[in-house]
């Protein structure tokens, strides 16, 4: 029951808004990384993804670790010999703000998820500085 509640896209979006709110003050900005670490830990605990070296599987695992009712927002766009490219198409509250450092803190959640399954994640383009969806 709790798993179904916290894995809702609406909860994911509210969490982003809450983190964005915290990013408004220097004193609370330092809370973002511990919060994203904790949320990633909960996700890993609930979903128990398996570690792999297969890029296609890693991309699928990343997508599966996102809210089940929001899968259309998370796209696997290309897989090459060394890299799986994915995109997030939901509206980030940081879009167009120029807060790249804050975006990096938010994306810690995704980096932690991927680290637990044997991969690394690098943000190539951020909604915060590109303004793109």
C-alpha positions as CSV (number, residue, x, y, z in Angstrom):
1,X,0.0,0.0,0.0
2,X,2.7,2.5,1.0
3,X,4.8,1.5,-2.1
4,X,1.9,2.3,-4.4
5,X,1.3,5.6,-2.7
6,X,4.9,6.9,-2.8
7,X,5.5,5.6,-6.4
8,X,2.9,8.0,-7.8
9,X,3.9,10.6,-10.4
10,X,2.0,13.2,-8.4
11,X,4.2,12.4,-5.3
12,X,7.3,12.6,-7.5
13,X,6.2,16.1,-8.8
14,X,5.4,17.3,-5.3
15,X,8.8,16.2,-4.2
16,X,10.4,18.2,-7.0
17,X,8.4,21.2,-5.9
18,X,9.4,20.8,-2.3
19,X,13.1,20.5,-3.3
20,X,12.8,23.5,-5.4
21,X,11.3,25.4,-2.4
22,X,14.3,24.3,-0.3
23,X,16.6,25.6,-3.0
24,X,15.5,29.2,-2.5
25,X,17.6,29.6,0.7
26,X,21.3,28.9,1.2
27,X,20.5,27.5,4.7
28,X,18.2,24.8,3.3
29,X,20.0,24.1,0.0
30,X,22.4,21.7,1.9
31,X,19.4,19.5,2.7
32,X,18.8,18.6,-0.9
33,X,21.6,16.0,-1.3
34,X,20.7,14.1,1.9
35,X,17.1,14.1,0.9
36,X,17.8,12.8,-2.6
37,X,20.1,10.1,-1.1
38,X,17.4,9.0,1.3
39,X,14.7,8.9,-1.5
40,X,17.0,6.9,-3.8
41,X,17.7,4.5,-0.9
42,X,13.9,4.0,-0.3
43,X,13.4,3.4,-4.1
44,X,16.2,0.8,-4.1
45,X,14.9,-0.9,-1.0
46,X,11.3,-1.1,-2.4
47,X,12.2,-2.2,-5.9
48,X,15.4,-4.2,-5.5
49,X,16.9,-3.7,-9.0
50,X,19.7,-6.0,-10.0
51,X,23.1,-4.8,-10.9
52,X,24.1,-5.3,-14.6
53,X,26.6,-4.2,-17.2
54,X,24.1,-4.4,-20.1
55,X,23.4,-0.8,-21.3
56,X,19.9,-1.6,-22.5
57,X,19.0,-3.2,-19.2
58,X,20.5,-0.3,-17.3
59,X,18.3,2.1,-19.3
60,X,15.2,0.0,-18.6
61,X,16.1,-0.3,-14.9
62,X,16.3,3.5,-14.7
63,X,13.0,3.9,-16.4
64,X,11.4,1.2,-14.2
65,X,12.6,3.0,-11.0
66,X,10.5,6.0,-12.0
67,X,6.8,6.3,-11.1
68,X,4.8,3.6,-12.9
69,X,2.0,6.0,-13.7
70,X,4.4,8.5,-15.2
71,X,6.4,6.3,-17.6
72,X,5.6,8.5,-20.6
73,X,7.8,11.2,-19.1
74,X,10.9,9.1,-19.1
75,X,12.3,8.2,-22.5
76,X,15.1,6.0,-23.7
77,X,16.2,7.7,-26.8
78,X,19.4,6.0,-28.0
79,X,21.8,3.2,-26.9
80,X,25.3,3.1,-28.3
81,X,28.2,0.9,-27.6
82,X,29.1,2.8,-24.4
83,X,26.2,5.0,-23.5
84,X,22.4,4.8,-23.0
85,X,20.7,8.2,-23.6
86,X,17.6,8.9,-21.7
87,X,15.4,12.0,-21.3
88,X,13.0,13.3,-18.7
89,X,10.0,15.1,-20.2
90,X,8.2,16.2,-17.1
91,X,8.1,19.9,-16.2
92,X,10.9,20.5,-13.8
93,X,10.3,23.4,-11.4
94,X,13.8,24.6,-12.2
95,X,13.1,25.0,-15.9
96,X,14.7,28.2,-17.2
97,X,15.9,29.4,-13.8
98,X,19.6,29.0,-14.5
99,X,20.0,27.0,-11.3
100,X,22.3,24.4,-12.8
101,X,23.9,23.6,-9.4
102,X,20.5,22.9,-7.9
103,X,19.6,20.7,-10.9
104,X,22.8,18.8,-10.2
105,X,21.6,18.3,-6.6
106,X,18.1,17.1,-7.8
107,X,19.7,14.7,-10.3
108,X,21.7,13.1,-7.4
109,X,18.6,11.0,-7.0
110,X,19.1,9.5,-10.5
111,X,22.8,9.2,-10.0
112,X,22.4,7.3,-6.8
113,X,19.8,4.9,-8.4
114,X,22.2,4.2,-11.2
115,X,25.2,3.8,-8.9
116,X,23.3,1.0,-7.1
117,X,22.9,-1.0,-10.3
118,X,26.5,-0.6,-11.5
119,X,26.2,2.5,-13.8
120,X,26.9,6.2,-13.8
121,X,24.6,9.0,-14.9
122,X,25.7,12.3,-16.5
123,X,23.4,15.1,-17.2
124,X,24.1,16.4,-20.7
125,X,21.5,19.1,-20.9
126,X,19.4,20.6,-18.0
127,X,16.0,22.1,-18.2
128,X,17.3,24.7,-15.6
129,X,19.7,26.3,-18.2
130,X,18.2,25.2,-21.5
131,X,14.6,26.1,-20.7
132,X,13.6,23.1,-22.9
133,X,11.0,20.6,-21.9
